[in-house]
Amino acid sequence: MSNDKNLIPLNERSKEAQREIQSKGGKAAAVSSRRRKALKESMDMLLSMPISDKRKLLKAARMGFEGENADNSALVVIALFNKAISGDVAAIKELRSMVDEDKPGNDQLSEAQKLLVLMAPKMNSKEV
């Protein structure tokens, strides 16, 4: 448990102390932001790479992902889709949130919607 009696609110500190605390917070936020950006760029790079495993590539092709659409992001969508159709509620919610990403009235399709549109005609009753 923390001792709240030792905490001094920011508005009761001197202007110099306030600036110093705010400066430290700003620097920490910048470091955190750079880390998140680097992580996002790395993940984007990995997801956009072509599928290297031949079995997974065939699986993606059976689901309708071919050519430049057959990348690692397609594998993620396929895995999420398979979980959802098996009844995984969390996967269903995630798929729904991906598809509902663009609200009605927006003419652009989200990436998830585009992938699902590509995948839908190739689907059959079997799980891939």
Backbone as a printed PyTorch tensor [residue, N CA C, xyz], in Angstrom:
tensor([[[  0.8330,  -1.1880,   0.0000],
         [  0.0000,   0.0000,   0.0000],
         [  0.8730,   1.2440,   0.0000]],

        [[  0.4630,   2.2190,  -0.7680],
         [  1.2170,   3.4640,  -0.7810],
         [  0.7190,   4.3550,   0.3450]],

        [[  1.5800,   5.2400,   0.7440],
         [  1.2350,   6.1850,   1.7960],
         [  0.8380,   7.4950,   1.1380]],

        [[ -0.4610,   7.7380,   1.0450],
         [ -0.9680,   8.9240,   0.3550],
         [ -0.5520,  10.2200,   1.0310]],

        [[ -0.1550,  10.1510,   2.2800],
         [  0.2590,  11.3700,   3.0010],
         [  1.5730,  11.9280,   2.4430]],

        [[  2.3540,  11.0480,   1.7990],
         [  3.6370,  11.4830,   1.2420],
         [  3.5100,  12.0580,  -0.1650]],

        [[  2.3420,  11.9180,  -0.7740],
         [  2.1400,  12.4060,  -2.1330],
         [  1.8030,  13.8910,  -2.1120]],

        [[  2.4630,  14.6400,  -2.9800],
         [  2.2080,  16.0770,  -3.0930],
         [  1.6060,  16.3230,  -4.4610]],

        [[  0.3880,  16.8660,  -4.5200],
         [ -0.2310,  17.1380,  -5.8210],
         [  0.6140,  18.0970,  -6.6500]],

        [[  0.5190,  17.9520,  -7.9470],
         [  1.3090,  18.7840,  -8.8500],
         [  1.0160,  20.2690,  -8.6560]],

        [[ -0.2430,  20.5970,  -8.4080],
         [ -0.5990,  22.0190,  -8.2720],
         [ -0.0910,  22.6380,  -6.9730]],

        [[  0.4130,  21.8110,  -6.0550],
         [  0.9930,  22.3350,  -4.8180],
         [  2.5170,  22.3820,  -4.8790]],

        [[  3.0810,  22.0500,  -5.9960],
         [  4.5400,  22.0870,  -6.1740],
         [  4.9390,  23.4080,  -6.8190]],

        [[  6.2250,  23.7130,  -6.7330],
         [  6.7310,  24.9490,  -7.3490],
         [  6.6850,  24.8000,  -8.8660]],

        [[  6.7010,  25.9260,  -9.5600],
         [  6.6680,  25.9080, -11.0320],
         [  7.8460,  25.1190, -11.5850]],

        [[  9.0280,  25.2610, -10.9710],
         [ 10.2190,  24.5370, -11.4400],
         [ 10.0350,  23.0300, -11.2760]],

        [[  9.4900,  22.6270, -10.1270],
         [  9.2570,  21.1950,  -9.8790],
         [  8.2150,  20.6540, -10.8540]],

        [[  7.1860,  21.4350, -11.1290],
         [  6.1610,  21.0200, -12.0840],
         [  6.7690,  20.8100, -13.4620]],

        [[  7.5960,  21.7740, -13.9010],
         [  8.2400,  21.6680, -15.2190],
         [  9.1500,  20.4530, -15.2950]],

        [[  9.8900,  20.1900, -14.2120],
         [ 10.8040,  19.0530, -14.2000],
         [ 10.0310,  17.7290, -14.3020]],

        [[  8.9590,  17.6100, -13.5460],
         [  8.1390,  16.3880, -13.5840],
         [  7.4940,  16.2250, -14.9480]],

        [[  6.9610,  17.3080, -15.4940],
         [  6.3220,  17.2510, -16.8050],
         [  7.3290,  16.9320, -17.9020]],

        [[  8.5320,  17.4530, -17.7670],
         [  9.5850,  17.1780, -18.7460],
         [  9.9500,  15.6920, -18.7240]],

        [[ 10.1060,  15.1320, -17.5160],
         [ 10.4220,  13.7050, -17.4040],
         [  9.2980,  12.8560, -18.0050]],

        [[  8.0580,  13.2650, -17.7430],
         [  6.9160,  12.5400, -18.2970],
         [  6.8910,  12.6130, -19.8050]],

        [[  7.1880,  13.7820, -20.3550],
         [  7.2110,  13.9520, -21.8080],
         [  8.2930,  13.1090, -22.4550]],

        [[  9.4680,  13.0560, -21.8170],
         [ 10.5660,  12.2450, -22.3590],
         [ 10.2230,  10.7610, -22.3030]],

        [[  9.6200,  10.3240, -21.2040],
         [  9.2280,   8.9130, -21.0770],
         [  8.1550,   8.5730, -22.1120]],

        [[  7.2330,   9.4860, -22.3470],
         [  6.1770,   9.2500, -23.3450],
         [  6.7760,   9.1460, -24.7460]],

        [[  7.7860,   9.9660, -25.0320],
         [  8.4350,   9.9210, -26.3400],
         [  9.1520,   8.5880, -26.5480]],

        [[  9.8310,   8.0940, -25.5050],
         [ 10.5180,   6.8050, -25.5910],
         [  9.4990,   5.6960, -25.8310]],

        [[  8.4100,   5.7230, -25.0920],
         [  7.3530,   4.7240, -25.2420],
         [  6.7430,   4.7840, -26.6400]],

        [[  6.5270,   5.9740, -27.1430],
         [  5.9550,   6.1590, -28.4670],
         [  6.8820,   5.6040, -29.5510]],

        [[  8.1740,   5.8470, -29.4080],
         [  9.1430,   5.3180, -30.3760],
         [  9.1550,   3.7880, -30.3510]],

        [[  9.0610,   3.2000, -29.1480],
         [  9.0260,   1.7410, -29.0400],
         [  7.7950,   1.1740, -29.7220]],

        [[  6.6300,   1.7780, -29.4590],
         [  5.3910,   1.3090, -30.0830],
         [  5.4680,   1.4260, -31.6000]],

        [[  6.0470,   2.5260, -32.0820],
         [  6.1670,   2.7280, -33.5200],
         [  7.0770,   1.6690, -34.1400]],

        [[  8.2020,   1.3830, -33.4920],
         [  9.1340,   0.3670, -33.9980],
         [  8.4820,  -1.0140, -34.0000]],

        [[  7.7270,  -1.3230, -32.9440],
         [  7.0390,  -2.6010, -32.8670],
         [  5.9890,  -2.7100, -33.9740]],

        [[  5.2380,  -1.6460, -34.2020],
         [  4.2170,  -1.6440, -35.2480],
         [  4.8580,  -1.8230, -36.6200]],

        [[  5.9670,  -1.1200, -36.8710],
         [  6.6470,  -1.2540, -38.1570],
         [  7.1660,  -2.6770, -38.3630]],

        [[  7.7030,  -3.2860, -37.3020],
         [  8.1920,  -4.6620, -37.3940],
         [  7.0540,  -5.6210, -37.6870]],

        [[  5.9230,  -5.4320, -36.9850],
         [  4.7780,  -6.3120, -37.2000],
         [  4.2130,  -6.1340, -38.6050]],

        [[  4.1230,  -4.8900, -39.0760],
         [  3.6440,  -4.6340, -40.4360],
         [  4.5420,  -5.3270, -41.4640]],

        [[  5.8580,  -5.2800, -41.2230],
         [  6.8030,  -5.9070, -42.1370],
         [  6.6020,  -7.4270, -42.1460]],

        [[  6.4810,  -8.0240, -40.9580],
         [  6.2930,  -9.4790, -40.8800],
         [  4.9770,  -9.9080, -41.5190]],

        [[  3.9150,  -9.1570, -41.2810],
         [  2.6160,  -9.5140, -41.8370],
         [  2.5720,  -9.3730, -43.3550]],

        [[  3.3480,  -8.4580, -43.9010],
         [  3.3160,  -8.2350, -45.3470],
         [  4.2550,  -9.1710, -46.1120]],

        [[  5.0590,  -9.9560, -45.3980],
         [  5.9720, -10.8870, -46.0670],
         [  5.1850, -12.0360, -46.6910]],

        [[  5.6470, -12.5390, -47.8350],
         [  4.9630, -13.6740, -48.4630],
         [  5.0730, -14.9240, -47.5810]],

        [[  4.1270, -15.8130, -47.7330],
         [  4.1210, -17.0590, -46.9660],
         [  5.2710, -17.9310, -47.4570]],

        [[  6.1150, -18.3760, -46.5280],
         [  7.2820, -19.1620, -46.9240],
         [  7.0520, -20.6680, -46.7960]],

        [[  6.1710, -21.0970, -45.9250],
         [  5.8740, -22.5070, -45.7100],
         [  4.9060, -22.9930, -46.8010]],

        [[  5.3200, -24.0070, -47.5490],
         [  4.5070, -24.4850, -48.6830],
         [  3.1380, -25.0120, -48.2500]],

        [[  3.0830, -25.6970, -47.1100],
         [  1.8020, -26.2170, -46.6280],
         [  0.8480, -25.0780, -46.2900]],

        [[  1.3790, -24.0720, -45.6520],
         [  0.5510, -22.9190, -45.2930],
         [  0.1390, -22.1420, -46.5410]],

        [[  1.0320, -22.0930, -47.5210],
         [  0.7090, -21.4220, -48.7810],
         [ -0.4400, -22.1330, -49.4880]],

        [[ -0.4140, -23.4700, -49.4970],
         [ -1.5070, -24.2440, -50.0890],
         [ -2.8100, -24.0280, -49.3230]],

        [[ -2.7050, -23.9810, -48.0160],
         [ -3.8820, -23.7370, -47.1780],
         [ -4.4830, -22.3730, -47.5190]],

        [[ -3.6230, -21.3650, -47.6530],
         [ -4.0960, -20.0200, -48.0020],
         [ -4.7250, -20.0100, -49.3900]],

        [[ -4.1310, -20.7450, -50.3270],
         [ -4.6710, -20.8070, -51.6890],
         [ -6.0540, -21.4610, -51.6850]],

        [[ -6.2380, -22.5050, -50.8560],
         [ -7.5550, -23.1560, -50.7660],
         [ -8.6090, -22.1960, -50.2050]],

        [[ -8.1690, -21.2260, -49.4340],
         [ -9.0910, -20.2480, -48.8500],
         [ -9.2750, -19.0400, -49.7660]],

        [[ -8.5660, -19.0120, -50.8940],
         [ -8.7500, -17.9340, -51.8590],
         [ -7.6730, -16.8650, -51.8560]],

        [[ -6.6300, -17.0680, -51.0890],
         [ -5.5390, -16.0940, -51.0490],
         [ -4.4350, -16.5480, -51.9940]],

        [[ -4.2790, -15.8260, -53.0830],
         [ -3.2530, -16.1850, -54.0580],
         [ -2.4930, -14.9350, -54.4700]],

        [[ -1.3370, -15.1350, -55.0550],
         [ -0.5370, -14.0120, -55.5310],
         [ -0.1030, -13.1080, -54.3960]],

        [[ -0.2600, -11.8160, -54.6040],
         [  0.2010, -10.8580, -53.5990],
         [ -0.6830, -10.8520, -52.3520]],

        [[ -1.8640, -11.4660, -52.4290],
         [ -2.7340, -11.5690, -51.2590],
         [ -2.2940, -12.6870, -50.3140]],

        [[ -1.4110, -13.5680, -50.7750],
         [ -0.9440, -14.6830, -49.9610],
         [  0.2560, -14.2440, -49.1350]],

        [[ -0.0330, -13.5060, -48.0710],
         [  1.0340, -13.0900, -47.1750],
         [  0.6930, -13.5410, -45.7570]],

        [[  1.5640, -13.2240, -44.8180],
         [  1.3570, -13.6790, -43.4490],
         [  0.0870, -13.1120, -42.8250]],

        [[ -0.3460, -11.9410, -43.2530],
         [ -1.5890, -11.3990, -42.7030],
         [ -2.7750, -12.2800, -43.1020]],

        [[ -2.7120, -12.8980, -44.2740],
         [ -3.7600, -13.8210, -44.7010],
         [ -3.8060, -15.0280, -43.7680]],

        [[ -2.6420, -15.5070, -43.3450],
         [ -2.6050, -16.6340, -42.4090],
         [ -3.2550, -16.2710, -41.0800]],

        [[ -3.0250, -15.0530, -40.6350],
         [ -3.6260, -14.6030, -39.3790],
         [ -5.1450, -14.5440, -39.5200]],

        [[ -5.6190, -14.0150, -40.6390],
         [ -7.0600, -13.9370, -40.8780],
         [ -7.6560, -15.3390, -40.9620]],

        [[ -6.9810, -16.2530, -41.6280],
         [ -7.4700, -17.6220, -41.7450],
         [ -7.5520, -18.2800, -40.3640]],

        [[ -6.5130, -18.1160, -39.5660],
         [ -6.5120, -18.7040, -38.2210],
         [ -7.6400, -18.1270, -37.3730]],

        [[ -7.8230, -16.8250, -37.4440],
         [ -8.8920, -16.1740, -36.6880],
         [-10.2570, -16.6440, -37.1790]],

        [[-10.4090, -16.7450, -38.4840],
         [-11.6600, -17.2130, -39.0790],
         [-11.9770, -18.6410, -38.6310]],

        [[-10.9730, -19.5140, -38.6740],
         [-11.1760, -20.9040, -38.2680],
         [-11.5820, -20.9980, -36.7970]],

        [[-10.9540, -20.1860, -35.9540],
         [-11.3300, -20.1540, -34.5360],
         [-12.7780, -19.6990, -34.3950]],

        [[-13.1460, -18.6690, -35.1480],
         [-14.4980, -18.1110, -35.0500],
         [-15.5470, -19.1260, -35.4860]],

        [[-15.2970, -19.8290, -36.5980],
         [-16.3100, -20.7840, -37.0750],
         [-16.3820, -22.0240, -36.1950]],

        [[-15.3550, -22.2370, -35.3540],
         [-15.4200, -23.3660, -34.4180],
         [-16.1430, -22.9760, -33.1360]],

        [[-16.5370, -21.6980, -33.0370],
         [-17.3320, -21.2750, -31.8860],
         [-16.5810, -20.4770, -30.8430]],

        [[-15.3390, -20.1270, -31.0820],
         [-14.5630, -19.3280, -30.1270],
         [-15.1480, -17.9190, -30.0680]],

        [[-15.7650, -17.5870, -28.9490],
         [-16.4600, -16.3130, -28.8120],
         [-15.4910, -15.1330, -28.9450]],

        [[-14.3150, -15.2430, -28.3710],
         [-13.3400, -14.1540, -28.4650],
         [-12.9450, -13.9050, -29.9210]],

        [[-12.7830, -14.9830, -30.6840],
         [-12.4350, -14.8450, -32.1020],
         [-13.5800, -14.2210, -32.8840]],

        [[-14.8000, -14.6100, -32.5410],
         [-15.9700, -14.0210, -33.2090],
         [-16.0210, -12.5240, -32.9460]],

        [[-15.8030, -12.1410, -31.7020],
         [-15.8260, -10.7170, -31.3460],
         [-14.7190,  -9.9520, -32.0750]],

        [[-13.5470, -10.5530, -32.1610],
         [-12.4300,  -9.8960, -32.8450],
         [-12.7320,  -9.7350, -34.3350]],

        [[-13.2600, -10.7720, -34.9530],
         [-13.6270, -10.6750, -36.3680],
         [-14.6770,  -9.5870, -36.5730]],

        [[-15.6430,  -9.5650, -35.6900],
         [-16.6840,  -8.5470, -35.7900],
         [-16.1090,  -7.1500, -35.6570]],

        [[-15.1920,  -6.9840, -34.7240],
         [-14.5970,  -5.6550, -34.5450],
         [-13.7650,  -5.2600, -35.7620]],

        [[-13.1370,  -6.2440, -36.4120],
         [-12.3610,  -5.9460, -37.6100],
         [-13.2720,  -5.5510, -38.7650]],

        [[-14.3710,  -6.2570, -38.9200],
         [-15.2860,  -6.0050, -40.0230],
         [-16.0640,  -4.7090, -39.7900]],

        [[-16.4460,  -4.4370, -38.5560],
         [-17.2000,  -3.2310, -38.2210],
         [-16.3040,  -2.0190, -38.0580]],

        [[-15.0320,  -2.1500, -38.4160],
         [-14.0550,  -1.0760, -38.2780],
         [-14.5130,   0.1910, -38.9910]],

        [[-15.0440,   0.0410, -40.1950],
         [-15.5480,   1.1830, -40.9520],
         [-17.0530,   1.2390, -40.7730]],

        [[-17.5340,   2.3070, -40.2410],
         [-18.9620,   2.4730, -39.9820],
         [-19.7220,   2.6840, -41.2910]],

        [[-21.0260,   2.3860, -41.3010],
         [-21.8270,   2.6190, -42.5060],
         [-21.7140,   4.0690, -42.9580]],

        [[-21.6900,   4.2540, -44.2530],
         [-21.5360,   5.5960, -44.8000],
         [-20.1180,   5.8480, -45.2800]],

        [[-19.1950,   5.0260, -44.8360],
         [-17.8180,   5.1400, -45.2990],
         [-17.6560,   4.1800, -46.4700]],

        [[-17.2720,   4.6830, -47.6200],
         [-17.2100,   3.8750, -48.8330],
         [-15.9790,   2.9710, -48.8930]],

        [[-15.0280,   3.1790, -48.0050],
         [-13.8160,   2.3840, -48.0460],
         [-13.9950,   1.1030, -47.2470]],

        [[-13.4560,  -0.0010, -47.7810],
         [-13.4600,  -1.2620, -47.0610],
         [-12.1870,  -1.3700, -46.2350]],

        [[-12.2940,  -1.9110, -45.0220],
         [-11.1060,  -2.1510, -44.2110],
         [-10.3330,  -3.3190, -44.8170]],

        [[ -9.1030,  -3.4860, -44.4010],
         [ -8.2890,  -4.5990, -44.8960],
         [ -8.9450,  -5.9290, -44.5450]],

        [[ -9.4940,  -6.0320, -43.3390],
         [-10.1420,  -7.2780, -42.9280],
         [-11.3430,  -7.5720, -43.8240]],

        [[-12.1210,  -6.5550, -44.1450],
         [-13.2750,  -6.7560, -45.0130],
         [-12.8340,  -7.1950, -46.3980]],

        [[-11.7750,  -6.5960, -46.9130],
         [-11.2690,  -6.9830, -48.2350],
         [-10.8360,  -8.4520, -48.2320]],

        [[-10.1400,  -8.8600, -47.1650],
         [ -9.6820, -10.2440, -47.0890],
         [-10.8600, -11.1980, -46.9720]],

        [[-11.8590, -10.8300, -46.1780],
         [-13.0290, -11.6900, -46.0380],
         [-13.8110, -11.7790, -47.3510]],

        [[-13.8870, -10.6860, -48.0980],
         [-14.5750, -10.6910, -49.3870],
         [-13.8440, -11.6180, -50.3590]],

        [[-12.5100, -11.5750, -50.3390],
         [-11.7260, -12.4530, -51.2080],
         [-11.9100, -13.9160, -50.8260]],

        [[-12.0520, -14.1630, -49.5230],
         [-12.0910, -15.5100, -48.9990],
         [-13.4720, -16.1500, -49.1590]],

        [[-14.5200, -15.3760, -49.0700],
         [-15.8910, -15.9030, -49.0230],
         [-16.2570, -16.8180, -50.1930]],

        [[-15.9750, -16.4580, -51.4530],
         [-16.3910, -17.3380, -52.5580],
         [-15.7000, -18.6980, -52.5380]],

        [[-14.5300, -18.7740, -51.9510],
         [-13.7630, -20.0160, -51.9610],
         [-14.1330, -20.9330, -50.7960]],

        [[-14.9250, -20.4310, -49.8610],
         [-15.2520, -21.2080, -48.6670],
         [-16.1990, -22.3490, -49.0130]],

        [[-15.9660, -23.4510, -48.3440],
         [-16.9350, -24.5310, -48.4160],
         [-17.2450, -24.9490, -46.9810]],

        [[-17.9680, -25.9760, -46.8000],
         [-18.3890, -26.3480, -45.4550],
         [-17.2600, -26.9290, -44.6220]],

        [[-16.1550, -27.3040, -45.2520],
         [-15.0220, -27.8690, -44.5130],
         [-14.1610, -26.7620, -43.9370]],

        [[-13.5830, -27.0590, -42.7740],
         [-12.6250, -26.1360, -42.1630],
         [-11.2800, -26.3970, -42.8050]],

        [[-10.5430, -25.3440, -43.1610],
         [ -9.2470, -25.5070, -43.8240],
         [ -8.1570, -25.5440, -42.7960]]])
